[in-house]
Amino acid sequence: MQAVAKTTENVSDQIAIETLFSYLDKGIDDVEAGRVHTVDEAFQIIRDRMENEL
């Protein structure tokens, strides 16, 4: 049973890491395309995306 729990934790961690990197990639793409946001706008975008993910 412990092995299953550890595997589930690893999968959850992996999904979280992949999601974070996908957001970072999108942010880098936006900057390269000249679409920049203020810090407040950026945090609001992050909050909105996190709420939609949950």
Protein Blocks (a to p, Z undefined) as FASTA:
>chain_A
ZZmmmmmmmmmmmmmmmmmmmmmmmmmmmmmnopacdfklmmmmmmmmmmmmZZ
